[in-house]
Amino acid sequence: MGVCRVHLMRNLLATVPKGQAEMVAALIRTLFAQTNADKTRAQLRQVATSLERNFPKAAELLLDAEYDVTAY
């Protein structure tokens, strides 16, 4: 069973400090602006890489949700 965008965002933001939540949310929203699964997959990996250093749990959750995020 997949996770919807709202729940994905909520779960990801729960792993970052409140002061960083808007920046992380903006990064995650770039995934949903992509026009196809391949572009979304590439963007997801780029976003996960950018989150990995400071927010490893968020990066891990995002990578785990790749199938759901890229379902078109």
N, C-alpha and C positions, 0 to 999 in steps of 0.2 A: 504494500500500500504506500502510495506516494505522499508527499507533503505539499501543501499548497503554498503559494507565494507568501501569503500572510503569515502562516505558521513558520515558514523558513526564515522570514525576516525576524519574527519575534524570537525564534530560537537562536539565531545568530547574534542579535543585539543583546540577548541575555548574557552573552559571553564577553562583552566588552564594557569598559567603564562608561558610565552615562555621558561623560564629557566627550567621548569619542564616538558615540552612537550615531550622530548625524553624518559624520564623515564615512563611517562604515556603511550606513544605509545608502548613501549616495553611490558608493562603489557597487553595492549589491544591485541597486536599481539599473545600473548600466547593463546588467545581464538581460533584463527584461526588455531592453530597447533593441536588442539584436533581432535580425530579420529571419534567421534560420538556425537550425541546430548546430551546424558547424561553427558559425560565428559565435553563437552563445557558448559553445564548448571552449573555444579559444579564449573568449573574454573571461569565462569562469576560471580558467587556469591562470590567467593573468591577475585577476582579482585575488585568487587564493594565494598566489605568490606574494602579492603586495601585503596581504594580511598576515602571512606566516610568521614573520619576525616578532611583531608586537601582539598579535592576537592568534596564536597557534590553534586554539580550540575553535575559533570562528572559521579559520581556514580549513580545518579538518571537517567541520560540519558541512561547509560549502562543498568540498570535494565529495563527501559522502552523499550529497544531494544531487550530484551531477546528472544522474538519470532523470530525476524529476524536473530539474531546471531545463534540461535540453529536450524534453518531450514536446514535440510539435504535432 
